[in-house]
Amino acid sequence: MKGKLFLLSAVAGSLLYSGDRLYRFAAARDMKKITRKKKGGQSSRRELPEEWRQMREDGKEVMRSLPHEARCIISDDGLRLYGEYYRCAEPKRVVLCAHGYRGTAEGDFCDKIRFLRDAGCDLLLIHQRACGESEGDAITFGARESQDILKWLDTIETDLPVYLYGISLGATSVLLCADRTERIAGIIADCGFSSMHAILAYLGKRWMRLPAFPFLNILDGFCRVRAHFAMREADTADALRNTRIPVLFFHGTEDAFVPPENSRRSYELCGSAKKLVLTEKAGHNGSHLADPDKYEKEVLDFFAEYDSEGRNV
């Protein structure tokens, strides 16, 4: 009897320890980054071609040189969240930009800033909760970030059409807003994941060789207790089925972090006007870098089609 109790205690302790480690790896702000290694000791991080790196560096210089207004809101759960508003000379629309997982607006939108401003976009670049200057101890994979975005929308006072534009986690976050507001003219979702469960099941298996069950069930418990959200809240399926807002999806065919099947699934579920653009030879958040002419044409065509429908909403 004592042996069985000891064994059960050991199993329970092991599962709790694993859940804590998973939570700290996936959601906690203070997670220590892990660099995976290939055989031979080389990093598995994909190196960008020199031309792409230069596009990003040029974009960062442009962003740093532009005047902007610092903005701040208080989230529904009391966090102070920050962002920057960039005005252009003759604005035709306002675009709220949401960066990706553990990322920054500068890092995720630097290569796109020039063409967006040239196209007449005022830009609100937000710092997602638990990232950058914004407060928060946990990343919630869109569950609370989508609520923050709706709060940011309330601060935009304009008669111009307003768009949501997200990269990776930012894409998932804006897609979760798709059935919660009629304020916006359209959504651009680049390399987003369809749900927290789907992306962590994939990454857990690929990086740690962990099965989804029971580890994601344990992680869900930690998310509920420590960050006050359930993993099912970070699933875009219902929002996409119920939305009437047009959506433009982008994804790179060689995205190993968020596989393109995520955008294919989201596209199939989406109940509104939609388009899916797959870019060959593009990795995560690499569609614009791999084929800027195609990417920019798709975005500008999207604006041209839906600007008029989004005015004075």
N, C-alpha and C positions, 0 to 999 in steps of 0.2 A: 504493500500500500504506500509506504513511504517512498519507495522507488518510483511509483507512478506519479505521485505528487511532485517529486523532484523533477521528473521528466517533463510534466506539464508546466511546471514553473520555469524550467529552462527554455522550453519552446515559446511560452508566452513572453519571457524576457527577451528572447532572441527576436521575436516578431516586433515587439515594442521598440527595441533598439534599431531594427531595420526601418521601421516607420519613421522614427526620429531622424535617421540619416537621410531617408528619402525626402522628408519634408524640408530639411535644411538644404538639400541639394536642389530641389525643385522650386520651392516657394519662398524660403527665408531670404531676406535681403542680405544677410551677412554670410551667405554661402561663399565658400572658397572655390574659386574656379578650378576646374580639373582639366588638364591638358592630356588628352589621350595620345598614346604613342603607337606608331607603327613598328613593325619588326625592324631591328637595326637602330632603334633609338630616335628615329626621325618623327617629328610632329605630324599628326594626321590632319592638321589644319590646312585647308586648301589655299595655295598661294595665288593671289590675283595677278593677272598679266600686268606688265608695266603701264600699258595704256589705260587700263581700268583704275589702277592705283592713282595715276595722274589725274583722271577725271574726278576722283574722290577728293584728292588734295586741293585741286582747283576750286571745287565746290565749297570745301571748308573755308578757304580763304575768302570766297565771296560772302559766305554767311557771316564770318567774323567782321567783315568790313561794312556790313549793312546796318543802318540805324534800326532800332526796334524798341518796342515798349514791353517792359516786364509786366506780367500779369499774374494774378494769384486768385484762387478760389478756395473755399472750405468744402471738403467732400461731405457727403451725407453722414459719414461716420467720424467727422471731426478732424480730418487730415488737411494740412495746408499743402496745396498743390500749385505748382508753378508752371509758367509757360512764357513764350515770347511771341509778340505780334509784329509781323513784318508787313509794311504797307508798300504798295507799288504806286507808280505815278497815276495810272488810269485803270483802276480796278474794275473788273467785269464780274468777279465772283470772289467768295471767301472760301478757303479750303482749310479745314482743321486737320492737322497731320499728327498721327499717333505712331510713335516708334515701337520697335519690337522688344522682345524678351531680353531684359537686362541691358537694353541698349540706350541710345540717346538720339534726339532729333537730329543733331549734327551728323552723327555717324550713319543714320539710316536714310536721311533725305539730302545729304550734301551733294550727291550727283544729280539731283532732280531740281534743286532750288532755282537754278538759272532759267531753265525752260518754263517752270511754273510762273515765275515773276514776269518773264517776257510774254507769257500768255495772258497776263492781266489778273493774276491771282494775289489777293491779300492772303497771307498765311498766318495761321495760329499754330505754332509748334509747341506741343505740350510735353511736359515731363510726366510720364506715367508714375503712378504711386509706387513707392519703394525703389524709384530710380531717379538719378540726377539730383536736382535740388528738392524734389517733392518728398514729403514725409511718407511714412508707412514702413511696416516691418515685413510685409508679405506681398508677393506677386500672386494674383488670383486668376491668372490665365484668362482674363476677360470678364469674369463674374462681377467684380467691383469696378474694374477699369471702364466697363461700358456705362455704368452709372455715373462715373466721373465725367465721361465724355458728354453725356446728356446735360450735366451741370455746366460744363464749358460752353455748350451750345447756347445756354440761356444768357451768356455774357456777350454774345455776338449780336450787336444791334445794327442791322443793315436791311436794305430792301433788295440787295443783290442775292443771287442764288448762293446757297451754302452747300458745300460738299464735305463728306468725311473721307479721309484717305489714310489707310493703315498699312503698315508693314509688319508681317509676321504676327506677333502677339497683338500689335496694333490693328492688323487686319481682322483678327478674330474679335477684338473689342468693338470695332465699328460695325461688324456684321451683327453682333449681338444687339445693336441699337436699331436694326433694320425694321423691326415691327413696333418700336416704342416711340417713334416720332414721325411726324409728317412735315417737319420743318425743313428737311434737306432735299436737295435736288437729285443727289445720287451718291453712291458709295464706290470708292476704288479700293479693292482688297488685293494686296500683293503678297503672295506666299504665306497666307494665313493657314492655321490648322483648324480642322473642323470641330474639335472638342479637346478639352484637357485630357480626358481619358484616352482618346485615340493617340495623341502625340506622346503621352507618357508611356503608354503601352509599347509604342514603337521604339522610343528612345531607351526605355528600360531593358527591352530585349536586345537592342543593338549595342548599347554601351555597357550594360551590366549583366546581361544574360539572365534577367529576372522575368519570371512569368507575371502576367497582369494580375492573376489571382494567386495568392491573397494580398499581394503587396499593395496594389492600388486601392483595395478596400481599406487597408490599414492607413495608407496615406490620406484617404478621404476622411477618416476619423480625426487625424491630426489637423487637417485643414479646417474641419468643423470646430474643433476645440480651440486651436491657436489663432486662426485667422477668420473664423466666423463665416465661412462659406462652404458650400458643398460642391464637389467636382461637377455634378450634373448641371450646375448653374452656368458652367463654362462650356456649353454645347450650343452650337449655332443652328441646329436643325430646325427648331420651332420658329425662331426668328426669320429664317430664310423661307420657310414654307408660307409664313403669314405676311411677308412684306409686299408692299406695292412700290417700293423704291427701286429704281434701276441700279444694277450692280455690274461693275467691270472688274473681272477677276484677272490677275496675272500670276504666272508661276513659271519658274525655270524647270526644264525637263531633267536637269542634273542636280536638283536640290536634294541633298542627303540629310539635311537637318529637319525640314518639313517636306516630305515627299509630295509630288504634284497630285497624287491621288486625293489629297485633302481638298484642293481646289476643285478637282473634278467632282467630288462628292457634293461639295457646297453648291457648285453650279447646277448639278442635277436636282438638288432640293429646292433651289431658289424659285419662288413663284412669281417673280416680277420680270420685267425686261432685263436681259442679262447677256453677257458675252464673256467667254473664256479665251484668254490669249496665252498660249504656251510658247516659251522662248527656248529654242534649241541651244545647248551648250551653256546654259545659265544655271548657276548655283543659287544658294539662298540669297534673296534680295539682290540678284544679279541680272534680272531681266533687262533693266534699263542700261546697265553697263554693257551687256552682250549685244544688244541691238537697240541703240538709243533712237534711231530714226523711226523704227516700227513702234516702239513704246510710246514715244511722244505723239506720234500720229494717232494712236489709239486713244490716248488721254484727251487730246485736243478734239477729236471727233466726238468723244463722249460729252465733253463740255458743250460743243456746238449743238448736239442733239437735245440736251436736257436743260440748258441754261434758261430757256424761255419758260419751261414748265416749273422751274424752281423760283421764279421771281415773285416777290410779295406774298410768300406763303406764310 
